[in-house]
Amino acid sequence: MHSAGQQLATRGGSPGGHVTQTLGVMAARRAGSCTPVVFLLLALCSWLQEGLGQYNEHEAEHFFRSGHTNNWAVLVCTSRFWFNYRHVANTLSMYRSVKRLGIPDSHILLMLADDMACNPRNPKPATVFSHKNMELNVYGDDVEVDYRGYEVTVENFLRVLTGRIPPSTPRLKRLLSDDRSNILIYMTGHGGNGFLKFQDSEEITNVELADAFEQMWQKRRYNELLFIIDTCQGASMYERFYSPNIMALASSQIGEDSLSHQPDAGVGVHLMDRYTFYVLEFLEEIHPASHNNMHDLFQVCPKSLCVSTPGHRTDLFQRDPQTVLITDFFGSVRKVELTKDPVIIKPHLEQRQKRFSSADAMMDAVKYAHQLPVSEIIHQVFLGSVPVQFLIRFLLACVPVRLPCNYPGLADLESGLLSHLLVLKSSSFLAKPLTAVNLSFLFHLACPPKCEIFPV
């Protein structure tokens, strides 16, 4: 009995296992009152201790494994016309999921024809539903479409990926990623063997897409890239990829069709595609702290559900899919809280009572006030936390103007400004950002009638 207890207590090989072994031997050498149950309990403690240490080490590795610092999503619906309603719903549903998991609108590029919500055939105008019986409207007030209508072209899509866009393009229509960015690219529409149609007028080939990803890699525009496509013969679109750190998923193999799902009698068309429906059903169970990995995503739509055969490609990806968290691509490393409630900046009590008497305090106030809208600065003037003299000097430091030689002085300017503050307090001007144009407008209001301000 002694030898059997020693063997059970020494499994594991960890320092905790040696302690357990010693306890087991000491217990076995006692007066013979020990039973096999004692040794089994000691062995179980050893195994649990070793397993807990391995679990903690595994969790620490998960935290540092990805190496990315920001997330981006490019969501593209390449179809138009009413009978392609499901493709728009696919894209808007994916948009809803990535926003819920923390990717902000500033890091999402949404490209779709946007012709369903106001289509004459739509029985519910200004809505796009993704579930039967009109249960979930994915076309809400907070949908920001970056490329709509005829802007959704192969050229614009490739320019967004590679960064070769005109200088006049606004920031919200740019993919401002870097070599620490994890990018999700989702595409849906009608395709064939080696191509994807764009609005029934042009098509992008798998070679063009592979070359665009290579340009992104050469220009250090991504850290890791997840490509998902829901179209007929979708696997043909990723067979030409050759750039590193790309993982690809498709709804169907070469020679297979990607089928639709959820016909709705009220709308008159299918609401979604099968593959995207089951992917989004899986994502609904994900939250920002989830530990589900990409291998779990591979299993969400077997052939028994999708009818087609979903495929994936991981040979270009450096990490094991079982160690890649879903939130590495569908979530965000930044904590983002979505709210529709207005956020009011309230100065602290100490700031209300503070008076800027020294030069250092004045410089700190300038840095602080430069980040506030005009309304908050004037509000703090009324509260007394910011003196009028500071506001005048701040305006003089920020506005690019040249005062004439016969300028009456700061005293007249202060009185002129104070006389207009009460009027401006209830106007829409106070909601405007702190720009040179808006501050110049304040100057013009504050100046005496005979005083002129010449822009620099």
Steps between C-alpha positions, in 0.01 A plus 500: 500500500792728570647468150163551333437818698844636410440442130164677508637798692803566279324561167545841342869574559441858626639643830153461642518134398816445710330651806203274442733203460663572837163534668387175344806308619471643853135413511568150369760433768262570779338235712315341209179697551523665150273372230536513117250789500757726668757432231247559228412839649866596527562400139194700389634811679831459318332475161277801571798711609695417189200559275431839661858612438478399136166683467641825641799479268265435207289804589809724520613381158155583360532858624828570319462280195337720234725806510248737336407841640194592292221339297342590167210356301426535127147376425397483135168415335566474128133465389213733425132463396212376713545127439843527669345624824675220695849624406431843650357335812812280522730800504291713738471206742878456500534877553268477800702213653845662474366826643343313790836334573679834516630607158398868462356652183826686443668160446224347283474554125151407379444464126153416368253614237264625775197465272283269714375721783328746265419257220137536375450126557595522866181451708674662798685809372830596666551146633706193407419180688728203552255266678163369393180660625691831495649440843833681462551823308869539419457836326484737796581862569865428578596337168780690327542399135839614369468394135148474360333455163732526204795572728516125567741409221798270460728802463383666821521173691859437389594861570364473853702185567827629355466861619527641147218750537478872409632744761155662523341179630368556855644297786178303553540350151863394553645179637757658733648172618863419581724202569332451840146480358280193486262538206172319430390504135151366433353478149168370373333494159485291184815322390643215300821308458769759569292819489247709694253728322460866598144625440457292183731735307855387580687236694810452711716192450678292759834607349417871543393439857815302580721774354316765704569305819865471404520877454346542844764271648787673320372840614463374859125560508405201713625268772250220441213483253178295510319467166140370495298466181140380458441430132472211256831316457644725770806281565634592155553859618768408753688227311741757346596670827873497566558771764578407862270527802176453305220271614213446256148356531245433225139385492544249216757295311579525129203372301249561783232763545458705816134479591258752646307469826184621672243587232257762624152530354458857619818629340472264205865389483753299699641702790850353536744240367542177692870528579484858627187421701673225701819703539302789645303262721835387640621860544189590701635277778839675496582785738824704524643270770415174323764230453350341189757449226505488122480121499155539657402730215601235245238265645196730513351406163546134406372370169185373669402862569663694217429236229820629340842408641667790682877521463790668672868554434756539778835401343604867461412580860786476750291414805295193578128585444421341836708773669344788304214662691187602314535846650844538338308591182135559591573704813725787592799539729362841594212515745212670320161562657213574262240738637229726361477709816660847494823530695532827694842620612472619858797682649614384841432713805870573541518630146201727562667655800842529342626835376781524250739731680836367381651458156525121544132475585419711195698267272323197646167667438589564137582132447178398671278750324643414159330161529154643579227639273419868505187432708695339787756783514227764518311288751806495724526878462146529640587261784800712588756223459647678196541879522396716206857630471621147438235448229606818323868405511416149389309635199789731413741205512284271286344720232726578201415873476693822475368787709527858366715760669199697627357197684320629815649242738404197705258686727265593215536152354403341834190715535400429140544129546305488828207681341468219243557198722143493630368517146732223380416279797170391342618482139624202297841664466609366839477142376763563235858380547781728607638610162664815377194589290264478796734697724534768231122526502511562875755775443282670243209500744712633785674781309368857515318619186795699361755225561604266219684169519717403207563126445865403475 
